[in-house]
Structure formats: structure tokens, C-alpha cells
Amino acid sequence: MARSTSKDAQALFQSLRSAYVATPSSLKIIDLYVCFAVFTAIIQVVYMAVVGSFPFNSFLSGVLSCVGTAVLAVCLRIQVNKENKEFKDLPPERAFADFVLCNLVLHLVIMNFLG
Amino acid sequence: MAAAAETSSDRTLRNAFGSVLSFFILLLIGVLAFSIRLFSVIKYESVIHEFDPYFNYRVTQFLTKNGIYDFWNWFDDRTWYPLGRVIGGTVYPGLTLTAGTLWRILNSLNIPLSVETVCVFTAPIFSAFASWATYLLTKEVKGAGAGLTAAVLLAMVPSYISRSVAGSYDNEAVAIFALIITFYLYIKTLNTGSLFYATLNAIAYFYMVCSWGGYTFIINLIPMHVLLCIVTGRYSSRLYIAYAPLVVLGTLLASLVPVVGFNAVLTSEHFASFLVFIIIHVVALVYYIKGILSAKMFKVAVTLVVSIGLVVCCAVIAVLIALVASSPTMGWSGRSLSLLDPTYASKYIPIIASVSEHQPPTWPSYFMDINVLAFLVPAGIIACFLPLSDASSFAILYIVTSVYFSGVMVRLMLVFAPAACIMSGIALSQAFDVFTRSIKFQLPGISGKSEFDAGDTSSSSVVAANDAAKPDKSEETLKERPSRKNKKKEKEQVEKASVEKASTKSKKEKRLLVLPLEASVIALLLLVFLGAFYVVHCVWAAAEAYSAPSIVLTSHSHDGLHVFDDFREAYAWLRHNTEVDDKVASWWDYGYQTTAMANRTVIVDNNTWNNTHIATVGTAMSSPEKAAWEIFNSLDVKYVLVVFGGLVGYPSDDINKFLWMVRIGGGVFPHIKEPDYLRDGQYRIDSQATPTMLNCLMYKLSYYRFVDVDGKGFDRVRQTEIGKKYIKLTHFEEVFTTHHWMVRIYKLKPPRNRIRGKTKKSKTKTSATSSSRKSVARKKNPWH
């Protein structure tokens, strides 16, 4: 039983990797960016847990900035992914412009909130 | 081929014609929405109405005079004496900022309007915007025809009129517009999957948070819809784009508003959105992995992930529950709790229960406020189910939740009204669609396109002959068809089905829905009558029921029209005859008006943030004269204002509110007991009244010298003769009573020169009577 599950898991990883290798490199860059943003958010949460959340607005804006960037990047990734049929008629340039606009709003708000 | 080209060019022509027509219809709807709310200005005058609007007006005045920075830092020492109130941090600034900006723009264009005028007309302007927003929202749900119908209905729905007549300068005036536009942008994002609309959606949500506490409805309804979509297997990446950025941006923007601040992440009202935020990420990941894996491998992955995921989920839920449980009242504010448990307020918070608009509504009020829409709503719900899309499921969820909330609080009927309008708009437009189509098919004549046209013109002539307000309906049906066909085609495109198949399919559907000619003509006539009835009712409600400003009253009697302008008379007296720093005590209802109109410091006002302070005033009003004098004197009060309707029959006066003063006072100071004021559980003021009642300050101040009017002291509100006719005041003196006795102002007499022996005696007496009373007295004046 245990052996079969581990074998299954191995096969799963294998197929996951092979599937992921096939994705275009632009999407991989976005993935890296998302991972980086999430990682930064986690570091901040850990720091908050260790040191304390005193300037709460700073903590909040830091974490939400990271989470927000990650979320927006995921949205961009969804939109520029060629395999998504829903966004066939959305040119990637338009998607990127929307992404930049959304990021601008997000970081204007964060700068305002940072205090 | 040529025929196809011809039809397509014909269709584009028709589309262009339709969009021009709908533009003009929308313009007219805006004019209608604006002008139906002007009855109050025409019948009365251009004044601010009621209570809360006066506060908003005063804040707007401050904003326009001192600028935005002073506004954020405004500490108001004219209310809640001696505590004061930080206005900038405790007020929803959306309405004030909107009106202030409007005034500034107008002034920079050299249109010299006063601040008051701008404030009076803010609500009608925004109700026009709201009906346009309704058009957009319903168009996203069910096409342009339904949108136009819903916009017409919303422009004159009585429930919304009651809160947005000219002069009703309250938060709800702009908040309903913000609510609808937020929903529209959410649906738009959901339908298009564009980040641009998601950004706009977050900004609209920000405007909503700025303007009304009801924003929690949005931040709970949208997660509910997302959850519903996920559970019913309608997850799409558009849903992710519509929701995830909204939560992050919305939370950040909400915490920018001072009155919300960190509450946007700390209170339970917002937790649902975060939970769904996590869930949607998990679901998105699952769908992504499902997309790149084969079916068999996915099954393996599911078994692996589910076992790990369950553990993580349990941990997260445990942490959340611990967080929620650690905060007092489980992190819910009193008003939200009273929404979830309708009996909560009456049990624990008399101050919320005492406001009439927080009571549950009665059945007639549904008929009064939404009229025939109540019967059309179920049809609209069914129409939403017929092809169930993401947008229509949102509309259904919106109406279901808002029906519940409107059943809990009368005030929330306002949230229900737009949903009812959208549903009824859908129902009416679908019904017209079906009937006109079946007429078309049965008219004797030619096949194909000419049939279409004949049907349309005949139906429009039928409609136009009946009601001038209705021709837009037939245009809608005309317009709606191509748009819906387009939509259908879009769907079909995904399945790679041919256009011909779609057209045959829709034709088949049409054949199925054909009704007998006579039946559909009669049904059309009846629908038009229903619409006409609705219009008549709305105009009546706007003209008669909802446009009274409540600071000026009128009454028709056999010898003509009487105008009671007593409130402004009294406030003007206060303004001109008292010192600038004098403190005026009254029940909290009149606090905002006193500060705004008389510019005098008040003890409590309609903000009701400090229950103890209100209870102190309630205790003073229900105490005997001497005790009341002591309380008022310790609060530095110079004048006491009571509202008395016994002479003219004005029912919402202080004597009728008196039991709430007793209850609220007794909730904090236990020596005030409600049964002392009731004879056998009955509240009465005639000779059967209890001695406590007859000796309390409110009774004395209301009925002082009242017997001089007619010799009997007949109270026309309570329809009895008063119990104690000859009242002597020892600690108060009457200084002003208005023309119809509706407002009476008393002055506290200065303390008498004391004889040493006498004070000693009285002191020993009080200490001897009871120690509990003394502790109460200490509790009364913590600032002494």
C-alpha cells in the first residue's frame, strides 16, 4: 500500500514536471515572480509573529502589497496563457496594460497607507 | 451569402438605432428619477430634512469652509458635552466629500450655489445615477431590454424615494448608487475577465465603504456568490480575476477610511471574504493542476492532496475560531448581530431597538414600498433560472439575502428595493418578449422578416396607445432580441457549433412559446395596467407620503392649510437669545438639529455612540424635578428642550418616546424602573397614572401650564385629559414656548442661597435613605 502510494507520488511528480516543462518561458517568469512575492509575504508574517505587529498599518501594507502583487501576477498569467480559451480575444498587450494599471492603484494605496 | 450579409447589415442598423434610442430613454429615466424627487421642494421648500441630514449638512459646511485636512482632524466640542466627538474619525465621509466636491466644482465654474442647495439636490442627482447603474447591472444579467425596464422601475420605487427626496441628505442617498455600481462592476469583471474592470470595481467598493456602513453587505454577498459558483461547479478563471484582486485592493482601500481603519481586517464581518479568498486560491490551484495533468494522474493527486489538505484546513479553521472567540461579542458589532439574530437588539441594546427604522417591517410596508414589484419578483427569479449564468445566479443570491435583511430591519428595505427592481425588470421584459413574439407569429401574413416588423409595430402601437410611459417597453423587446442572439452565439462559439444551428434552435424555442393571440393581447394590456398602477402609486408616494421634511409640518383642516414651523422657531430663539457657550439638554433625537440650526452645545445627539451619556439624560428626564436639576446642573446644562405634541396632535413627541428614556436610563442606572411608570402594564398619563410618572421631569415640562389653554388639559395625541393639571416648577422656569406649543424650552434656575443648617439636614437625609442611591449618584457624574 505504502509502496504503491509512493510510486504514485513519484509518477505524479514526474508527470507534473513534464507538464510544467512544456509551459512557455514567459509564464515561467511570472511563476517565479509569484513565488517570490508569496515568499516575501511569508517572511513578513514570520517577522510579525516573532517581533510583534506594532506599526500594524506598515505590516498590513507590506503583506498586502506582496499578496496583491502575487494575485495580480496570477491574473496576468491566466490572461496571457494561450491555453485558456476564455481569453482568446484578449491581446497580451492589453492584459499587461491592465496589470500595470492595477499595480499602480495598488501601490498608490499602499504608499498612502504605509504612514 | 448575400442574404446573410443583408441581414447582418440590417442588424447593425437596428443595433445602432436601438442604442441611440436606449440612450434617450436613459436620459429620460434620469430626468424622471430627478424630478419625481422634487415634490418636497415644490410642496414645502428647499430645506434639509429630518435629523441625520442636519448633521451631514453641518459637516459639509465645515468641510467647505475649513478644507479637507481640518475636516479629518475635526474635534467637535459642540456635541456630547463634556466629552466631545472626533468627527473626522467617526463619520462616513463619502456623502460629505461628494457634496463638498460638487459645491467646489460649481463654484469654480462661477455658479454661486449655497452649500445648502447643493446638499438638498445631492440625493436626486445620485438617484438618477443609481437608475443608470441599474440599467448597466441588469444589462449584464439579462440584456438591454430588462436593463431599461429595471432602470425605469428603480427611478421611481417608493422605498428608494423615501430616502432620497430632495433635502434628504443622508448617507443612503449616495450609497445605493455605490452599491449598484459595485455590483455592476463585479458582474462586468466576471463576464469579461478584465483586470481593468476589477480595478474599477475595487474603487467603486472604496466609494461604497466611504459612504455607508452597509458596505459589509457587499463584502459578504460577493464571497457568498463566489462560494456558490465554486460549489455548483461554475468556477472559472474569470471568477478568480473578479474576486481575488477585489479582496486585496478592497481591504486596503477600506482601511484607508478612518472610520473603518483596521476593522477591515480585524472584525468578523470581513472574515468571510478572507476565508473565501483562501478557498478560491485552493480551487484555482486544483483547476490549474487538473488542466495540465491527465485524468488518471489527477485522481492520484486528489487522493494525496485531500489527506494533507484536510489537516491544514482543520488547523486554519481552529486558528480562525480561536481568533474570533478571543474578541468580545465574537467580533461582531451590535448592529450586525441584530441582523443575524433579529431578537438580539430588543434583548440587549435598547438604544438600537428604540429607533423605529430598526424594527422589523410589517406586511403593508412591503406593499407600500415596493408595490407591484412584490408580485413580479418571483417571476423574475424564475426567468433568472432559465438560462442560469454567473450573473443571474448573482442576482438571485442578491435578492434572496436582501429579502432576509429587509425582513429584519425596515431600513434595509432600501437594499432590497434595487434587487426587486432588477428582478421585476427582468420579469416584465421577458413577459413582453414572449407576448409580442407570439403576436408576431400569429399575425396573418408573410413569413420571415416582415413578420417580425409587423409584430413589433403592432405591439408598440398597442402599448403606446395605452400608456405614454410605456413605449420604451416595446423598444426593449425590439432591441433585446439581437443582443440576446449575440450572447447565445458567443456561447455557441465555444462549442464550435454553427450559427445556423443556433438560429434553428432559437426558432424551435420560439415555436414552443407561442401563445394564443387573444390571450397574449389581453396579457399585454394587463401588464400595461399593472405598470400604470405602479406609476400612479409611486407618484402618490413621492408626492404625499415621503416628501414631508418633518421639521415643517402641515395639516389640512376644514379652514384650510396649517403650517407648523415650530422647530425652526425654537431653534432660532435659542440661536438669538442664549449665550454662544450655553448647553442645551434634550432627548438625543434633537441633538443634530440643535447643533446645526441653533449652533448650541448639546449633551447627546443622534450619533448615540455613548450609551451611558444617553442614559444619564434619560434618567434626568424620568427623575423628579430636584434630582433632574442636579444631574443637569452637574452637566453644566443651561436650557432643557422638550417636544410636546399634545396641543396640535403631533404624535412623535417626547411623551410618546418617554418609555424609551426610562428603559435606556434604567439599563444603566437601576433605580429607574420601568414598572414604576406603568399602571398595570399600561402607559398612561391621565389621572390613573402612577405618582412616579406624574412627578417626573418630562411630564412636568410637557404639561406645565397646559391647562391654561382650554381649562381642561385635553391631550390630543393621547386623547385623554392629563392627570395632573396644575404643575408648579421649583427648579426650572419656562423661557420659551413656540406658537403651537410643539417645542418648549426651560431654563435651569440658579441654585438658591443655602442656609447652612438646611443643607446639612438634607445631606444626612440622603445618606440615610440609601447607600445605593449615593453610588448611583457617583456613577452619574464621573467627571465631577
Interface residues (C-beta under 8 A of the other chain):
Chain A: T5 D8 A9 A11 L12 S15 L16 A19 Y20 T23 F56 N57 L60 S61 L64 V67 G68 V71 L72 V74 C75 L76 I78 Q79 E83 N84 K85 E86 F87 L90 A95 D98 F99 L101 C102 V105 L106 V109 I110 N112 F113
Chain B: G193 S194 L195 F196 A198 T199 A202 I203 S236 S237 R238 Y240 I241 A244 P245 V248 L249 T251 L252 L253 S255 L256 F262 V265 A284 I289 G291 I292 L293 S294 M297 V300 A301 L304 V494
